[in-house]
Amino acid sequence: MTALPKRSDAERSGQIQSVARAISVLNALAADEDGMTLTEIAHTVTLPPSTVHRLLTTLQQERYVRFDTERGAWQIGVQCFAVGNAFLRTRDLVAITRPYMRRLMEESGETVNLAVRDHDEMVYLAQVECREMMRAFAKPGARVPIAGSAVGKTLLARLHMDEVSKLLARVGAEHRTRRTIDALPRMEAELDRVRQVEFAIDNEEHSVGLRCVASAVFGHHSEPLAAISISGPTARITDDRIDKLGKIVTSVAKEATAALGGIWPKTAT
């Protein structure tokens, strides 16, 4: 077998830098659903336009990006969708939990979401819309702050408080509404409540007029994999419905956990 030619440290470093730059370009495009011009991308990723153009050309050849000639804008390509789907297939989260999400929608009468953590945010993977004219809507890929959402708090409840403290220090100033919890003592009390009742509430903390009730889905080692939530307007998710909805979403989350081969935690962490 012919040995592959050895690359110098400089060559390897250059290749790593190119990969990092390409990823930054993809991240910028993923965050802007309307597409971006070459100049806008270069400004966002702080790279020379000529460098960004070379990266885009390479990514375009592999279909990770595409160019809209009518609008003169670059957008995420079909290959990114294929890679994202591969992730979902690997985890089986959407495929396995969707039947439970549909049943939860029928039982609650409200829109149901599935979300996973991405650093200091939660990303929606799937949604089953309810039949009401006025309903919550969050398309797959949409993001919400982990500390200001019910889906996020179900996962925060499984972290040590020092981790929660560091997270709040990073995002505490990102107020969404006057109800958003950004002080550690209040959050500590809130997460203790989540562990006790096994579901979390977003009481207009992310969006005024919207309430969510969520429970976590756990893996083989009782680690939180995702969160399932019920979302709807405060006019329908009233104070006297929250406890009932919390019990429903928790029951479904436990079934989804079992279907994924996970183990529901026996004691609070």
N, C-alpha and C positions, 0 to 999 in steps of 0.2 A: 504494500500500500504506500502510495506516495505521500510523504509528509507535507503538511500544509506550511506555507512560508510563515515564519514568525513575524509578528508585527511589533514595531517599536512602541515604547511607552507613549510617545507623542501621537502615534497613529491611533492607539487605543483610546487615549484621552480625547482626541478629536472626534472619534466615533461616538463616544459616550456623550460628548457635548452636543453633537448633532441630534442624537436621539432625544436628549433633554429638551432641546429647542423645538423639535418636531412635536413633542408632547405638549409643550406650552402653547404652540399654535393650535393644536387640536382642542385643548382646554378652552382657549379663547373663543373658538368657533362654536364649541358646544354650549357655551354660556350665552350666546347671542343667536336666537332662533331665526332672526331675519337675515343673517348673513353679514359679512364684513368686507370692506374694501381692503386692498393690499395696505394702504396707508393706515387704516384703522387697526389692522392686525399688528403691523410693525410698531405702532404707538403702544398698543396694549401689552405686547410681549417685550418691548424695549429692545428691538433688534433692527438693524439696518434693513430698509425695504428690499435691497438686493438679496440679502440672506434669506429673508422671509419668502421671497419669490422662488428661490431655489428649493426651499423646503416644501412649499406648496406644489411645485411642479412634480417633485418626487412623490409626495402624498397623493397627488391626482393620478399619477400613473398606476398606483396601487388601489385607487378608488376610495381612499380614506377621506378625500375632499373632492368637491366638484365646483366648477365655476359657472355661475349663472350669467350668461352673456347679455341678457336683456337688462339686468339690473347692475351688472358689473360688480357682483359680490361673490365672495367665496362662502361655501357652506359645507357642513359635514356631509360626507359621502356614504354610500350604501355599505361599504366595508366596515365602517364603525358600527352600523346596526348589526351586521353579522357577528362582529366580535362581542357586542353587548349581549346578543342572544345566546352566544356560547357560554357566557358567564351565567345567564339565567338557567340554561340547561344544566350546567354543572351543579348549581345549587338546588335546582328543582323547586325553588320557592314558589314561583308563580304558578307552575303547572299543578303542584300538589295543593296549594292553598286556595286556588281559585274556586273550587266547588264549595269550600267552607265560606269563602267571601260571598258567594251568591246566596247561600242559605242565610248568612248573617244579614244581608240586605233585605231578604224576604221577611225575616223575623223582626228586624228593627224598623223597616220602612225607610231607612236612610242610606246614603251613599257610603260605601265601604272602601277603604284604602289599605294597601300593603306598602310598607316603607322599610328601608334599611339605613344604617348609619354610614355617613361618609364624612369623617373628621368631625367638625362641629355643626354638621347639618344632617338632616334626614332627607333621603331621596325616595320619591314615590316610584314603585316598580309597576304597580297595577291598580286599577280602580274598577269597581262595579257600581254604576250609577243607579240611584233609586228612580222611581217613577214620578216623583213629585215635580211640579213645574219649577218651584224654587228649590235648588239643591246645591250642595257644595261640589266644586269641580277642581280637580288637580290632575293634570295629565301626567303620564309616566315621564319621569325625568325632572319633574318639578321638585323644588327644594324648599324646606322649611327649617328654621333654626331648631337645633336639638333641645335647647333649654326653654323654648317658648312654644312647644307643641306637645300634644298628648303622646304621639308616637315616640317622640324623643325622650320624654320623661319616663316612659316605661323601661327604656334602656339605661337611663341615668340612675334609676333606682337600684341597678345591679352593680354600680361602680362604688369604689371607696370614696368617701367624702373629700379626701385630699385631691382626687382626680376631678371631682365635680367643682371643687374650689378653683382649681387651675383653669378649668373650662370657663367658669363664670368670669374669671379675671380677664380671659381673652375676649369674651363676647358680651359681658355684662352691660356694656354701654349701648348695645344694639337694641334699643327700645323699639318694640313693635306697637304696643298699646299701653295705656295706663295700668293695665292689669298684668303686664309681663313681669314675671318674677326674676329679679336680678341680684337680690341680696342673699348671701349664703344661709343665714339663719332661716329665712322663709323657705328657701329651696330645700334645706335639710328637713324641715318639717313636712314639706310637700312630698318629698321622696319617701319619707317614713310612712306617710299615709298610703302612698302607692304600694309599698311593700305589704302593708297590712290588708288592703282591700283587693290587691292584685290587678288594679286597673288605674290608668291616669286620666286626667281631665285637662283639656285646654278650654278654659272659660274665657273666651274672647281675648286670649293672650297673644295670638298671632294675627287675628283679624277681627275687627269689631263686628258683632252680629253673628259670629260663627262659633259653634261649640263642637268639640271632638271628645270622644271617649275611646281609649285604646288599651290594649293588653299585648304583652310580648309573646313571641313565639321562640321556643328554646331548642338548642341543639343537644347533641349526645352527652355533653358534659354540663348541661344546664346553663350553657352560655346563651345570652340573648342573640338570636339571629336576625330577627325582624320584629315589626310591630304591625298589628291589624287594628284599624280604627273605624269608628262610625263618625261621620261628619254631617252636620246639618245646621240650619239657622236656629238661633236662640228661640225663635217663635215656636219651634217644634221640639227642640231638645231643651225642655224646661227643667227647672230644679227637681221637680217631683219625678222626672223620667230618668235622671242620671244614674241612680242606683240600679234600676232595672236594666238599663242599657249596659252598664258596667258588668253586671253579672252575665248578660248574654254574650258580650264580646269576650269576656274571660273564658266562658265555657267553650266558645268556638276556638279561641286561641289554644286552649288545652288539647282540643281534638286535632288541630293542625299540627301542634307539637308532636303528638303521638304519631301522626301520619308521616312526619318527617323523620321519625326514629329518635326524636328528642326526649329529654326527661324534664318534666316540670319541677322546678326547685321546691324542695320540701320545707326549707326554712329561709327566712329573709337573709340577705347577705349584706 
